Amino acid sequence: MSSKQAEPRSIASQLVLLFTPAAALLLCCGIGILYWIVVRHAFAEDRAVLADKVFALRSNLKAGGPGFLQAQLLMSRNGERDPYWVRVLDVDGHAVAESPEMSRWLPAGIFPKGEAKASLESQTQNYQRDGRLFSLVSATAESGGRAYVIQVAQDRTTDEEFEQRFDFLVTAVVVIGIFASAGLAITVTRRGLRPLASMTRSLKRVAPDRLHERVPPNEWPRELQPVAIAFDEMLDRLEDSFTRLSQFSADLAHELRTPLANIRGEAEVALTRPRSPNEYQAVIESSIAECERLAAIIDNLLFLARAEAAEGQVHRTLFDARAAVEKMIAYYEEVAEERKLRLSCAGTAEVFADPLLFTRTVSNLIDNALRFTPDGGAIEIEVSNENGAAKLVVRDNGAGIATEHLPHVFDRFYRVDSSRSSEGTGLGLALVKSIAELHGGSVAIASEVDSGTSVTVRFPSATSANSR
């Protein structure tokens, strides 16, 4: 059982899926950098303030000794809550000055050892207890010739709460920004694809009876103008194909109706009264001739249909073009002698084509020339090679074709003067053109009234044909 093929994504969904992550990434990068700068600056500022506090305590200790410093610590605790906790230790590790209740919260053993050569910022460490966060630092000091150790703790609980609120705010901004980016992407995409929807509505109005409508490229954005031009060109081809198909159907009906009407008319006349065997034979012979004409039309139509669907299936070989032309001249030699026509071939060439199709091309051109060349006239056939390509030229000195008819002579069922070509079907030159195009070649015609007609067919070289 074949698996169901997944439907392709729409352009709008792909744009939204591309734009939203890109906008979210930029938003996260921008806010992340801002968050890093703010937090880093806050930590740096706290450490700088803590260092200034230690420097001030050193100065106070040196100026007034531990007693003076203890008095200051007690005074600071009588007012509002002081964010700093201070302890001064002597060389024996005894506290000679200490903030009230500091021993209960911050024992002396948890502080880092102060190193004289290291900076205070590098020695600062954090300590958390009972939901409160402290920054701890130790520093050496002197007063009255004695050495002391100053331990300072900064209560950063409010800073941590602010940092948590800031984290929540940043997260909320990022989440809201992502959803806003998605909404903005949807809005922008819908607005940007609005001309495409308008073009779709315009194209939906196109129908077999409205192929004349076009999509003016100048009315659309620059990105859609090539699409509009391509659609207009496609509609031109479709309109031309429909016109030709309608004309072909009408011509085909006319061509088939004439022999059928002849057969029916002769048969009805023959049945109006008893006839002699010779009269019945004449009616049958006439019916057979009309049937042969019908068979020829059908055969040519089938060939044209197969030729249009057989590109790439032509069996090309390299052979002598003059030898193939001389065989066809020998086939028509008896007809030419009866009408005292001169058939001749000149030149030499090798052609890379399907031998049967090449022979049919020569046959159609000779048959067409015989039909329009008066008795005693001449038909000249020339083959040659030009730049590796083979050229076949068939000339006659017949009635010629008027200039206004030349653009249409390769159309199916087109006949310049139906009264002078009642035996033809108007498909000969159309077959020649189909064979030439099937080989990747071309056909051209030149003619003057009362001077003759020249038809040139070119077949590409083996190299050009293989490169197609």
MOWOLIN-V416313 format. One record per pair of residues at least 12 apart in sequence whose C-alpha atoms are under 6 Angstrom apart, sorted by the first residue. I is the first residue (numbers start at 1). J is the second residue. Records with the same first field share a line. If there is no record, write none. Layout:
I = J + J
This chain:
12 = 189
16 = 185
20 = 181 + 182
24 = 178
47 = 121
58 = 141
62 = 143
65 = 143
66 = 97
70 = 97
73 = 99
83 = 154 + 155
84 = 153 + 154
85 = 99 + 152 + 153
86 = 98 + 99 + 151 + 152
87 = 150 + 151
88 = 149 + 150
89 = 148 + 149
90 = 148
114 = 138 + 139
124 = 136 + 137
132 = 157
133 = 156 + 157
134 = 154 + 155 + 156
135 = 153 + 154
136 = 152 + 153
137 = 151 + 152
138 = 150 + 151
211 = 239
214 = 232
215 = 228
259 = 290
263 = 287
311 = 438
315 = 354
316 = 352 + 353 + 354
317 = 352 + 353
318 = 351 + 352
319 = 350 + 351
320 = 350
321 = 349 + 350 + 351
322 = 348
339 = 375
340 = 375 + 376
341 = 376 + 377 + 378
342 = 378
343 = 379
344 = 380
345 = 381 + 382
346 = 382
347 = 382 + 383 + 384
348 = 383 + 384
349 = 383 + 384 + 385
351 = 390
352 = 462
361 = 432
364 = 428
372 = 398
373 = 398
378 = 396
379 = 395 + 396
380 = 394 + 395
381 = 393 + 394
388 = 461
389 = 459 + 460 + 461
390 = 458 + 459
391 = 457 + 458
392 = 456 + 457
393 = 455 + 456
394 = 454 + 455
395 = 453 + 454
396 = 452 + 453
397 = 451 + 452
398 = 452
399 = 449 + 450 + 452
400 = 447 + 448 + 449 + 450 + 451 + 452 + 453
401 = 447 + 448 + 449
402 = 449
410 = 429 + 430
411 = 430
412 = 426 + 427 + 430
413 = 426 + 427
414 = 426
441 = 458 + 459 + 460
442 = 457 + 458
443 = 456 + 457
444 = 456
